[in-house]
Amino acid sequence: MIEGLSHVTFIVKDLDRTKRLLVDALGGREVYDSGGKTFSLSREKFFEVGGVWIAVMEGEPLAEKTYNHVAFKISAAALPHYRNAIAKLGLTIREPRPRIDGEGQSLYFYDFDNHLFELHTGTLAERLDAYARAQ
C-alpha cells in the first residue's frame, strides 16, 4: 500500500544555482551534498521543502518547458512574498490558467532548467467544492 510521497527528483545543470531557488526563494533547507562522490547517477543534493524531500541531480536540463509540474501549498498571504523571491532570481513567471471562484490562487514559475513549479493557496477539497458549485 502506498504510504505517501517519498521524494521528487529534478535533473539540473547547476546544483548550487538550484539551491538558491529551493533555499533562498522557497525557504527549504539543504540536508545533503554528495560533493565529489557519486552514489547515484551523478553528483546530487537533497533538500527539504515544506516537509517534502527534493533531490536534485547534476545533468542536462529539460529541452523544453511543459505544464508538468510540482505544486507546493502556501497561504494566500504569502503569495506576494514568494512572487518577490522568484522575481529576484530572474525566473520566468507563467500566467496562471483561468480559475473559478473558490479553487485558490496559483503562482507558476519555471526554474533554471525548465521545470515548472506551482505555489498554490487551495486544497483538493476546496477545488472539488468549487467545481461542484460551477456545474
Phi and psi restraints in degrees (value plus and minus 20) as a CYANA .aco file:
   2 ILE   PHI     -86.9   -46.9
   2 ILE   PSI     111.0   151.0
   3 GLU   PHI    -117.9   -77.9
   3 GLU   PSI     -39.8     0.2
   4 GLY   PHI     133.4   173.4
   4 GLY   PSI    -192.6  -152.6
   5 LEU   PHI     -99.4   -59.4
   5 LEU   PSI     108.4   148.4
   6 SER   PHI    -103.4   -63.4
   6 SER   PSI     -80.6   -40.6
   7 HIS   PHI    -183.1  -143.1
   7 HIS   PSI     147.0   187.0
   8 VAL   PHI    -142.5  -102.5
   8 VAL   PSI     113.9   153.9
   9 THR   PHI    -136.7   -96.7
   9 THR   PSI     116.0   156.0
  10 PHE   PHI    -144.6  -104.6
  10 PHE   PSI     118.2   158.2
  11 ILE   PHI    -112.3   -72.3
  11 ILE   PSI     105.7   145.7
  12 VAL   PHI    -153.3  -113.3
  12 VAL   PSI     133.3   173.3
  13 LYS   PHI     -94.4   -54.4
  13 LYS   PSI     -58.3   -18.3
  14 ASP   PHI    -152.3  -112.3
  14 ASP   PSI      88.0   128.0
  15 LEU   PHI     -80.5   -40.5
  15 LEU   PSI     -61.5   -21.5
  16 ASP   PHI     -90.2   -50.2
  16 ASP   PSI     -55.4   -15.4
  17 ARG   PHI     -85.6   -45.6
  17 ARG   PSI     -60.6   -20.6
  18 THR   PHI     -87.3   -47.3
  18 THR   PSI     -52.4   -12.4
  19 LYS   PHI     -78.7   -38.7
  19 LYS   PSI     -59.1   -19.1
  20 ARG   PHI     -78.8   -38.8
  20 ARG   PSI     -60.3   -20.3
  21 LEU   PHI     -87.0   -47.0
  21 LEU   PSI     -73.3   -33.3
  22 LEU   PHI     -90.1   -50.1
  22 LEU   PSI     -54.1   -14.1
  23 VAL   PHI    -114.1   -74.1
  23 VAL   PSI     -76.7   -36.7
  24 ASP   PHI     -90.3   -50.3
  24 ASP   PSI     -63.5   -23.5
  25 ALA   PHI    -109.1   -69.1
  25 ALA   PSI     -61.1   -21.1
  26 LEU   PHI    -118.3   -78.3
  26 LEU   PSI     -24.2    15.8
  27 GLY   PHI      56.8    96.8
  27 GLY   PSI      -1.5    38.5
  28 GLY   PHI     -99.8   -59.8
  28 GLY   PSI    -197.3  -157.3
  29 ARG   PHI    -155.8  -115.8
  29 ARG   PSI     121.7   161.7
  30 GLU   PHI     -98.5   -58.5
  30 GLU   PSI     111.6   151.6
  31 VAL   PHI    -137.8   -97.8
  31 VAL   PSI     -28.8    11.2
  32 TYR   PHI    -181.8  -141.8
  32 TYR   PSI     122.2   162.2
  33 ASP   PHI    -158.9  -118.9
  33 ASP   PSI      99.2   139.2
  34 SER   PHI     -90.4   -50.4
  34 SER   PSI     -33.2     6.8
  35 GLY   PHI      39.6    79.6
  35 GLY   PSI    -149.4  -109.4
  36 GLY   PHI    -106.2   -66.2
  36 GLY   PSI     -22.7    17.3
  37 LYS   PHI    -107.3   -67.3
  37 LYS   PSI     133.3   173.3
  38 THR   PHI    -149.4  -109.4
  38 THR   PSI      82.5   122.5
  39 PHE   PHI    -114.3   -74.3
  39 PHE   PSI     -41.6    -1.6
  40 SER   PHI    -133.6   -93.6
  40 SER   PSI    -152.5  -112.5
  41 LEU   PHI    -104.2   -64.2
  41 LEU   PSI     -46.0    -6.0
  42 SER   PHI    -181.3  -141.3
  42 SER   PSI    -199.3  -159.3
  43 ARG   PHI     -78.3   -38.3
  43 ARG   PSI     128.5   168.5
  44 GLU   PHI    -170.8  -130.8
  44 GLU   PSI     140.7   180.7
  45 LYS   PHI    -153.7  -113.7
  45 LYS   PSI     127.2   167.2
  46 PHE   PHI    -135.4   -95.4
  46 PHE   PSI     122.7   162.7
  47 PHE   PHI    -152.9  -112.9
  47 PHE   PSI     137.8   177.8
  48 GLU   PHI    -137.8   -97.8
  48 GLU   PSI     100.9   140.9
  49 VAL   PHI    -147.3  -107.3
  49 VAL   PSI      92.6   132.6
  50 GLY   PHI      37.7    77.7
  50 GLY   PSI      14.4    54.4
  51 GLY   PHI      61.7   101.7
  51 GLY   PSI     -17.7    22.3
  52 VAL   PHI    -124.0   -84.0
  52 VAL   PSI     112.1   152.1
  53 TRP   PHI     -98.4   -58.4
  53 TRP   PSI      98.5   138.5
  54 ILE   PHI    -132.0   -92.0
  54 ILE   PSI     101.8   141.8
  55 ALA   PHI    -124.0   -84.0
  55 ALA   PSI     113.4   153.4
  56 VAL   PHI    -142.1  -102.1
  56 VAL   PSI     112.0   152.0
  57 MET   PHI    -140.8  -100.8
  57 MET   PSI     122.0   162.0
  58 GLU   PHI     -92.5   -52.5
  58 GLU   PSI     111.8   151.8
  59 GLY   PHI     157.3   197.3
  59 GLY   PSI    -188.1  -148.1
  60 GLU   PHI     -98.7   -58.7
  60 GLU   PSI     113.8   153.8
  61 PRO   PHI     -89.8   -49.8
  61 PRO   PSI     146.7   186.7
  62 LEU   PHI     -79.8   -39.8
  62 LEU   PSI     122.2   162.2
  63 ALA   PHI     -93.1   -53.1
  63 ALA   PSI     -47.9    -7.9
  64 GLU   PHI    -165.9  -125.9
  64 GLU   PSI     141.7   181.7
  65 LYS   PHI    -104.7   -64.7
  65 LYS   PSI     121.1   161.1
  66 THR   PHI    -153.0  -113.0
  66 THR   PSI    -197.8  -157.8
  67 TYR   PHI    -112.9   -72.9
  67 TYR   PSI     -25.1    14.9
  68 ASN   PHI     -77.8   -37.8
  68 ASN   PSI     111.3   151.3
  69 HIS   PHI    -177.2  -137.2
  69 HIS   PSI     147.0   187.0
  70 VAL   PHI    -135.2   -95.2
  70 VAL   PSI     119.6   159.6
  71 ALA   PHI    -140.4  -100.4
  71 ALA   PSI     115.7   155.7
  72 PHE   PHI    -128.6   -88.6
  72 PHE   PSI     122.2   162.2
  73 LYS   PHI    -102.4   -62.4
  73 LYS   PSI     111.1   151.1
  74 ILE   PHI    -157.0  -117.0
  74 ILE   PSI     147.6   187.6
  75 SER   PHI    -103.9   -63.9
  75 SER   PSI     134.5   174.5
  76 ALA   PHI     -81.0   -41.0
  76 ALA   PSI     -55.7   -15.7
  77 ALA   PHI     -85.1   -45.1
  77 ALA   PSI     -47.1    -7.1
  78 ALA   PHI    -103.0   -63.0
  78 ALA   PSI     -31.8     8.2
  79 LEU   PHI     -74.2   -34.2
  79 LEU   PSI     -68.7   -28.7
  80 PRO   PHI     -81.7   -41.7
  80 PRO   PSI     -57.4   -17.4
  81 HIS   PHI     -79.5   -39.5
  81 HIS   PSI     -68.8   -28.8
  82 TYR   PHI     -88.7   -48.7
  82 TYR   PSI     -57.2   -17.2
  83 ARG   PHI     -78.5   -38.5
  83 ARG   PSI     -63.7   -23.7
  84 ASN   PHI     -81.7   -41.7
  84 ASN   PSI     -67.6   -27.6
  85 ALA   PHI     -83.3   -43.3
  85 ALA   PSI     -59.3   -19.3
  86 ILE   PHI     -88.2   -48.2
  86 ILE   PSI     -63.1   -23.1
  87 ALA   PHI     -83.1   -43.1
  87 ALA   PSI     -57.8   -17.8
  88 LYS   PHI     -81.1   -41.1
  88 LYS   PSI     -49.7    -9.7
  89 LEU   PHI    -101.7   -61.7
  89 LEU   PSI     -26.8    13.2
  90 GLY   PHI      56.0    96.0
  90 GLY   PSI       1.2    41.2
  91 LEU   PHI     -99.9   -59.9
  91 LEU   PSI     135.0   175.0
  92 THR   PHI     -99.0   -59.0
  92 THR   PSI     100.0   140.0
  93 ILE   PHI    -114.1   -74.1
  93 ILE   PSI     107.9   147.9
  94 ARG   PHI    -116.2   -76.2
  94 ARG   PSI     119.0   159.0
  95 GLU   PHI     -82.8   -42.8
  95 GLU   PSI     118.7   158.7
  96 PRO   PHI     -90.3   -50.3
  96 PRO   PSI     137.8   177.8
  97 ARG   PHI     -90.4   -50.4
  97 ARG   PSI     142.9   182.9
  98 PRO   PHI     -78.4   -38.4
  98 PRO   PSI     122.3   162.3
  99 ARG   PHI    -143.1  -103.1
  99 ARG   PSI     136.2   176.2
 100 ILE   PHI    -128.3   -88.3
 100 ILE   PSI     137.2   177.2
 101 ASP   PHI     -76.7   -36.7
 101 ASP   PSI     112.6   152.6
 102 GLY   PHI      77.0   117.0
 102 GLY   PSI     -25.9    14.1
 103 GLU   PHI    -115.1   -75.1
 103 GLU   PSI     -16.4    23.6
 104 GLY   PHI      74.6   114.6
 104 GLY   PSI     151.9   191.9
 105 GLN   PHI    -131.8   -91.8
 105 GLN   PSI     135.7   175.7
 106 SER   PHI    -156.6  -116.6
 106 SER   PSI     126.1   166.1
 107 LEU   PHI    -138.7   -98.7
 107 LEU   PSI      94.0   134.0
 108 TYR   PHI    -122.6   -82.6
 108 TYR   PSI     117.6   157.6
 109 PHE   PHI    -172.3  -132.3
 109 PHE   PSI     130.9   170.9
 110 TYR   PHI    -116.0   -76.0
 110 TYR   PSI     118.1   158.1
 111 ASP   PHI     -98.6   -58.6
 111 ASP   PSI    -190.2  -150.2
 112 PHE   PHI     -89.1   -49.1
 112 PHE   PSI     -34.9     5.1
 113 ASP   PHI    -139.3   -99.3
 113 ASP   PSI       4.4    44.4
 114 ASN   PHI      53.7    93.7
 114 ASN   PSI      -6.5    33.5
 115 HIS   PHI    -101.3   -61.3
 115 HIS   PSI     117.4   157.4
 116 LEU   PHI    -115.5   -75.5
 116 LEU   PSI     110.2   150.2
 117 PHE   PHI    -136.3   -96.3
 117 PHE   PSI     131.8   171.8
 118 GLU   PHI    -150.7  -110.7
 118 GLU   PSI     115.9   155.9
 119 LEU   PHI    -129.2   -89.2
 119 LEU   PSI      98.2   138.2
 120 HIS   PHI    -143.2  -103.2
 120 HIS   PSI     118.8   158.8
 121 THR   PHI    -114.2   -74.2
 121 THR   PSI     -28.0    12.0
 122 GLY   PHI    -123.5   -83.5
 122 GLY   PSI     158.7   198.7
 123 THR   PHI    -141.1  -101.1
 123 THR   PSI     147.8   187.8
 124 LEU   PHI     -80.6   -40.6
 124 LEU   PSI     -64.6   -24.6
 125 ALA   PHI     -80.3   -40.3
 125 ALA   PSI     -62.3   -22.3
 126 GLU   PHI     -84.1   -44.1
 126 GLU   PSI     -60.9   -20.9
 127 ARG   PHI     -85.8   -45.8
 127 ARG   PSI     -65.3   -25.3
 128 LEU   PHI     -81.8   -41.8
 128 LEU   PSI     -59.8   -19.8
 129 ASP   PHI     -84.2   -44.2
 129 ASP   PSI     -64.0   -24.0
 130 ALA   PHI     -82.4   -42.4
 130 ALA   PSI     -62.5   -22.5
 131 TYR   PHI     -84.8   -44.8
 131 TYR   PSI     -60.2   -20.2
 132 ALA   PHI     -84.1   -44.1
 132 ALA   PSI     -60.1   -20.1
 133 ARG   PHI     -88.4   -48.4
 133 ARG   PSI     -48.9    -8.9
 134 ALA   PHI     -99.9   -59.9
 134 ALA   PSI     -33.3     6.7
